[in-house]
């Protein structure tokens, strides 16, 4: 087994472990896979495979919950970016 194959196998096992942890956090079957693949690339770029599978799954869960959070004007943790909407549409970012 060469380096590339062993690296692929490690990534596969890591991904399976993260998906299993997401299932432990309450995501069901396909939902866990979809959430994982939605965030995996970006998070892997930022964090690499450094966090253990449990920590990585918790980070994914935090991102997913943040994306699905409803707008609440009274939430002290909210960041208003509505004023940037016209720039995004203009530049098609």
C-alpha positions, 0 to 999 in steps of 0.5 A: 500500500503506497502513501496515497492509498493509505492517506485515502484510507485514513481520510475515509475512516476519519469521515466515517467516524465523524458521521457516526459522531454526528449520528450520536448528536442527533442527526439521522442516517442520510441527514448526518452524511449530508451535514458532513459533506456540506461542511467537510471541505471548508472545515478541513481547510481550516482545521485539517484533520487535527481535531479528533472525530468527536471534536470535528463533529461538534464543530460541524454541528455548531456550524449547522445550527448557526446556519439554520438559526432564525433571525432574532433581533434581540440575540446579542451574538447576532452580526447584521450583514444585511447591508452587504447584500447589495454588494454580493448581488452586484459582484455575484460573490 
